Amino acid sequence: MGQLSFFSAEARQPCVADLAGLLCGPGRAVGFARGRAARIAVPLDERWRGSALVAALAERGVQARVALVPPPEPEPDAEDVTEETEPVEVEPPPDVWEVATPFRTDLTGLAAQWGEGGAKLVPPDFTLHGGVLRMWALASGRWAESGYVLGLDPCAPDTHEPLQKALASSGLPATLLKSGGPALRVVGRRRLERLAELVGRAPRGVGERTWPAA
């Protein structure tokens, strides 16, 4: 590989601002004490992501924990419940893991930039660089259909198109996928080479099937 881009994760010092990548994906920032502190929590579909994110956060001076989130109790339909109703076997929902930071004063800036009136929004001057993309890939990146997919927040549809524009501004035009969970897909050898350069080498324990490569 030639000279690293200034925007590459490996050419930049890891910092708390990189946690914006978690908010690009399914992460949420929650304020506390009238904006004097905030925390970030990220739901994950695979356990390995939790371990990798905890390590990545530690590199940025942020201690975090990973825990299994208990599924919500299903509510019975009153119209279908009778004394004669036979018990029905319900398939358990898939495990959902969560990485959460403690409340910290140095996360209030991110919380304020990404939230307004309880809604999650992309900051108007938001710029993607390697550190942010690296955290985004750890939280929700994967390979799919010969392209690399960065998962979006299904509960924040207003963030999808702004993030698509931010990727394009970083030299990574992507297709917005709505079926199978909202996501942005990057395809093409040159674009994948640039993405791989920006995010840097895969962290220890992260398989090639989930990490960007050309």
C-alpha positions in Angstrom: 0.0 0.0 0.0 1.3 3.5 -0.8 1.2 6.6 1.4 -1.8 6.6 3.7 -4.5 9.2 3.1 -4.7 11.9 5.7 -8.3 10.7 6.3 -7.3 7.1 6.9 -8.0 5.7 10.4 -4.3 4.6 10.6 -3.1 8.1 9.8 -5.1 9.7 12.6 -5.0 9.5 16.4 -8.0 7.7 17.7 -10.3 10.1 19.5 -13.7 10.4 21.1 -15.1 12.2 18.0 -14.8 8.8 16.2 -17.8 7.6 18.2 -19.9 9.5 15.6 -19.5 6.3 13.6 -21.7 4.5 16.1 -24.4 7.1 15.5 -24.1 6.6 11.7 -25.3 3.1 12.4 -27.8 2.0 15.0 -26.2 3.8 18.0 -28.1 6.3 20.1 -26.8 9.2 22.3 -28.8 9.9 25.4 -28.3 13.1 27.5 -28.4 13.4 31.2 -28.4 16.1 33.9 -29.7 18.8 31.6 -27.1 18.2 28.9 -24.1 18.0 31.3 -23.4 14.4 30.5 -24.3 11.8 27.8 -23.9 8.2 26.9 -23.9 6.2 23.7 -25.6 2.8 23.4 -25.4 0.5 20.3 -27.6 -2.6 19.7 -25.6 -5.3 18.0 -26.7 -8.5 16.1 -23.5 -10.5 16.9 -21.5 -11.0 20.1 -18.1 -10.5 18.4 -19.0 -6.9 17.6 -19.4 -6.2 21.3 -15.9 -7.3 22.1 -14.4 -5.5 19.2 -16.2 -2.2 20.0 -15.3 -2.4 23.7 -11.6 -2.7 22.6 -12.0 0.2 20.1 -13.6 2.4 22.6 -10.9 1.7 25.1 -8.3 2.9 22.5 -10.2 6.2 22.6 -10.2 6.4 26.4 -13.8 5.4 26.8 -14.6 2.4 29.0 -17.8 0.5 27.9 -19.6 -2.7 28.7 -21.3 -5.3 26.5 -24.4 -7.1 27.7 -27.2 -9.3 26.3 -30.4 -7.3 26.1 -33.4 -9.3 27.4 -36.2 -9.6 24.8 -39.5 -7.8 25.5 -42.3 -10.0 26.9 -44.9 -10.7 24.2 -48.3 -9.3 24.9 -51.2 -11.7 24.3 -54.0 -10.7 22.0 -57.1 -10.3 24.2 -59.3 -11.4 21.3 -57.5 -14.6 20.8 -57.2 -15.6 24.5 -59.9 -18.0 25.7 -60.1 -20.7 28.3 -59.9 -23.4 25.6 -56.9 -21.9 23.8 -54.1 -24.3 23.5 -50.6 -23.0 24.3 -48.7 -22.0 21.1 -45.0 -22.3 20.8 -43.4 -19.0 19.9 -40.0 -18.9 18.3 -37.7 -16.9 20.5 -36.4 -13.7 19.0 -32.7 -13.6 18.1 -30.2 -12.4 20.7 -29.5 -8.7 20.7 -26.3 -7.5 22.4 -25.6 -3.9 23.4 -22.5 -1.9 24.0 -23.0 1.1 26.2 -20.7 3.8 27.6 -21.2 5.4 31.0 -22.5 8.9 31.1 -19.5 11.2 30.3 -19.2 15.0 30.0 -17.0 14.6 26.8 -19.9 12.9 25.0 -22.3 15.9 25.3 -21.1 17.5 22.1 -21.9 14.4 20.0 -25.3 14.1 21.7 -26.1 17.7 21.0 -24.9 17.5 17.4 -26.9 14.3 16.6 -30.1 15.0 18.5 -32.8 17.6 18.4 -36.1 17.3 20.3 -35.5 13.6 20.7 -35.0 13.0 17.0 -31.7 11.6 15.6 -30.3 13.9 12.9 -27.0 14.1 11.0 -25.1 17.3 11.7 -25.2 19.6 8.7 -21.4 19.9 8.5 -20.8 16.2 9.1 -17.6 14.8 7.4 -16.7 11.2 7.3 -13.1 10.1 7.9 -11.3 6.8 8.6 -11.9 6.8 12.4 -15.6 7.4 12.0 -15.9 4.8 9.3 -13.9 2.3 11.3 -16.4 2.5 14.2 -19.3 2.3 11.8 -18.0 -0.8 10.2 -17.5 -2.4 13.6 -21.0 -1.6 14.7 -22.9 -2.7 11.5 -20.6 -3.4 8.6 -20.7 -6.6 6.5 -20.3 -8.1 3.1 -23.4 -8.6 1.0 -24.0 -9.2 -2.8 -20.4 -8.4 -3.8 -20.4 -5.2 -2.0 -19.7 -3.8 1.5 -22.8 -2.8 3.5 -22.9 -0.3 6.3 -26.0 -0.7 8.4 -28.2 2.3 9.2 -30.6 3.1 12.0 -34.0 1.8 11.1 -35.6 4.1 13.7 -34.0 7.2 12.2 -34.9 7.3 8.5 -34.1 11.0 8.3 -30.4 10.1 8.7 -30.2 7.8 5.7 -30.0 10.2 2.8 -27.6 12.7 4.6 -25.3 9.8 5.4 -25.4 8.6 1.8 -24.4 12.1 0.7 -21.6 12.2 3.3 -20.2 8.9 1.9 -20.3 10.3 -1.6 -18.4 13.4 -0.4 -15.8 11.0 0.9 -15.3 9.4 -2.5 -17.6 6.5 -1.6 -20.8 6.7 -3.6 -23.2 4.1 -2.2 -26.6 2.7 -2.9 -29.3 3.1 -0.3 -30.9 -0.3 0.5 -34.3 -0.3 2.2 -35.2 -4.0 2.1 -33.6 -6.4 4.6 -32.8 -3.5 7.0 -31.8 -0.1 5.8 -28.1 0.1 4.8 -25.7 1.8 2.4 -23.9 -0.6 0.0 -20.5 0.3 -1.6 -19.5 -1.7 -4.7 -16.7 -1.5 -7.3 -13.0 -2.3 -6.9 -11.8 1.3 -6.6 -14.4 2.3 -4.1 -13.8 -0.8 -2.0 -10.0 -0.1 -2.1 -10.6 3.4 -0.8 -13.0 2.1 1.9 -10.4 -0.5 3.0 -7.7 2.2 3.1 -9.9 4.6 5.2 -10.9 2.0 7.8 -7.5 0.5 8.2 -6.6 -3.1 9.0 -9.1 -5.4 10.7 -8.9 -5.4 14.5 -7.8 -8.7 16.2 -10.6 -11.2 16.2 -12.6 -9.6 13.4 -13.0 -11.9 10.4 -12.5 -10.9 6.8 -16.2 -11.7 6.0 -17.2 -8.6 8.0 -14.3 -6.2 7.3 -13.8 -4.0 4.2 -11.3 -5.2 1.6 -10.6 -4.6 -2.0 
